[in-house]
Amino acid sequence: MTTRFTIQALLDLVEGDREVIEHLVEEGIIEIGEDYRAVVDVDIVLVARTLWRELAIDWSGIGVILRLTSDLARARQRIAELEALVAKP
């Protein structure tokens, strides 16, 4: 779920870790709007920060993990939709 944040609120969320925010902007995971508000999925930001700071995974690896996580979430949603269709009488 994406949410709009001010840049400062986003920095507060990651405890001032500008490096994480900069990388996520470069990767296109965080989009900065014309009003300087970030459009972002908070869960992805927190996962990326954990992968970077706690697990010391490099940014190319984090990109792969985040894409796979997103793909898996979409696949699960699609499976649930198909199961609901099949279950209809």
Stockholm file with secondary structure:
# STOCKHOLM 1.0

chainA/1-89         MTTRFTIQALLDLVEGDREVIEHLVEEGIIEIGEDYRAVVDVDIVLVARTLWRELAIDWSGIGVILRLTSDLARARQRIAELEALVAKP
#=GR chainA/1-89 SS CEEEEEHHHHHHHTTTCHHHHHHHHHTTSSEECTTSEEEEEHHHHHHHHIIIIISCCCHHHHHHHHHHHHHHHHHHHHHHHHHHHHHCC
#=GC SS_cons        CEEEEEHHHHHHHTTTCHHHHHHHHHTTSSEECTTSEEEEEHHHHHHHHIIIIISCCCHHHHHHHHHHHHHHHHHHHHHHHHHHHHHCC
//
